[in-house]
Amino acid sequence: MIASPPGGFVGPVKRSVTIAGHQTSISLEPVFWSALERAAAARGLPLSALVAQVDALRVRGPEPANLASALRTWLMVEAIGGGSTAPS
């Protein structure tokens, strides 16, 4: 039997992040915001710098996903050990 995550299932929370000098709004569930903050801290980066790195990787693709999806995917791959130690 599975269990709910601590705090239950919570919908997305919108936050503003500055990327390349421009404000952008990103909607992520709190668990993803927490994971993103931990990933940034582990790399000694501000949150906005890590988001900008993931965004730069995202736009290189032939059909870029939206930024929130790219962040969730990057975090999941990092969590299961399939990612690098730092985004390029």
Backbone torsions as a table, in degrees:
resi	resn	phi	psi	omega
1	MET	NA	136.5	178.0
2	ILE	-93.5	165.8	179.8
3	ALA	-126.7	158.0	174.4
4	SER	-66.3	151.7	175.3
5	PRO	-67.0	158.8	176.6
6	PRO	-54.9	130.2	-178.0
7	GLY	87.1	-4.7	179.2
8	GLY	80.5	-172.5	178.8
9	PHE	-88.7	122.1	-175.2
10	VAL	-123.3	137.7	-179.6
11	GLY	-73.2	174.7	-177.1
12	PRO	-62.4	149.7	175.1
13	VAL	-119.8	129.7	-179.0
14	LYS	-89.2	131.5	175.4
15	ARG	-133.5	152.6	176.8
16	SER	-97.6	137.2	179.0
17	VAL	-133.7	142.2	177.4
18	THR	-94.6	123.2	177.7
19	ILE	-124.9	122.7	179.6
20	ALA	52.1	40.6	176.7
21	GLY	80.7	2.8	-179.4
22	HIS	-118.5	136.1	176.0
23	GLN	-75.9	135.7	173.5
24	THR	-136.0	144.5	178.1
25	SER	-96.5	135.9	179.2
26	ILE	-128.3	132.5	176.4
27	SER	-106.6	116.1	177.5
28	LEU	-136.5	152.1	174.1
29	GLU	-67.5	148.8	-178.1
30	PRO	-52.3	-35.2	179.3
31	VAL	-62.9	-34.2	177.9
32	PHE	-75.7	-36.6	175.0
33	TRP	-60.8	-44.0	179.6
34	SER	-62.2	-44.2	179.7
35	ALA	-64.0	-39.7	179.6
36	LEU	-66.1	-41.4	177.5
37	GLU	-63.5	-40.9	178.0
38	ARG	-65.4	-41.5	179.9
39	ALA	-63.9	-40.7	178.7
40	ALA	-65.4	-45.9	179.9
41	ALA	-62.0	-40.2	-180.0
42	ALA	-63.1	-26.5	180.0
43	ARG	-98.0	0.3	-179.4
44	GLY	68.5	31.5	-177.5
45	LEU	-116.1	149.8	166.9
46	PRO	-66.6	153.0	178.9
47	LEU	-53.0	-44.8	-177.8
48	SER	-62.2	-33.4	179.1
49	ALA	-68.6	-41.0	177.8
50	LEU	-66.1	-43.7	177.8
51	VAL	-59.4	-42.1	179.2
52	ALA	-62.7	-37.8	178.9
53	GLN	-66.7	-43.5	177.8
54	VAL	-64.8	-40.3	178.8
55	ASP	-61.2	-42.0	178.9
56	ALA	-61.8	-39.9	176.7
57	LEU	-67.2	-40.2	-178.2
58	ARG	-59.4	-46.3	-173.5
59	VAL	-74.2	-9.3	177.0
60	ARG	-74.3	-20.4	-176.9
61	GLY	-71.4	159.4	-178.9
62	PRO	-66.5	-34.3	176.9
63	GLU	-134.6	81.7	-173.8
64	PRO	-59.6	135.5	173.5
65	ALA	-71.2	166.0	174.6
66	ASN	-68.0	161.0	-173.1
67	LEU	-62.5	-41.8	179.9
68	ALA	-60.6	-43.2	178.1
69	SER	-64.4	-40.7	178.8
70	ALA	-62.5	-42.0	179.1
71	LEU	-64.8	-44.8	178.9
72	ARG	-61.3	-44.1	-179.6
73	THR	-63.6	-46.4	-179.9
74	TRP	-60.3	-44.2	179.0
75	LEU	-63.1	-41.0	-179.9
76	MET	-64.9	-44.8	179.2
77	VAL	-62.5	-41.1	176.1
78	GLU	-61.8	-42.3	-176.7
79	ALA	-65.6	-34.0	-178.6
80	ILE	-91.7	4.2	174.2
81	GLY	84.2	16.1	-178.8
82	GLY	-97.2	1.1	-176.5
83	GLY	-103.6	176.6	176.3
84	SER	-83.6	175.7	178.8
85	THR	-78.3	-16.7	177.8
86	ALA	-153.9	143.6	174.8
87	PRO	-66.4	151.2	180.0
88	SER	-76.9	NA	NA
